[in-house]
Amino acid sequence: MKRKVTAMGNSQGVLIPKEYLDRLGLKKGAEVEIQVDEEKGQILIFSVAKEIRKSGITPEFAREVREFIEEYKPALKKLSK
């Protein structure tokens, strides 16, 4: 589904269809994690609540792991080969 970036106050954003939010059980005020994959030209949005339910880990730990992976992505790619 294509969406347009629109002005939202002093910021810009993309509206997420209610159908998608309902699928993940997200409501107004739900916490999400946003990442940028510059290599693929993607913005990724993850449901923090779903992540916690699946794994039992805290959002802080999940964020720290993602930050570590982003910081050391080149070295981790080399190690994976």
Secondary structure, DSSP 8 states (H G I E B T S, - for coil): -----EEETTEEE----HHHHHHHT--TT--EEEEEETTTTEEEEEEHHHHHHHH---HHHHHHHHHHHHHTHHHHHHHH-
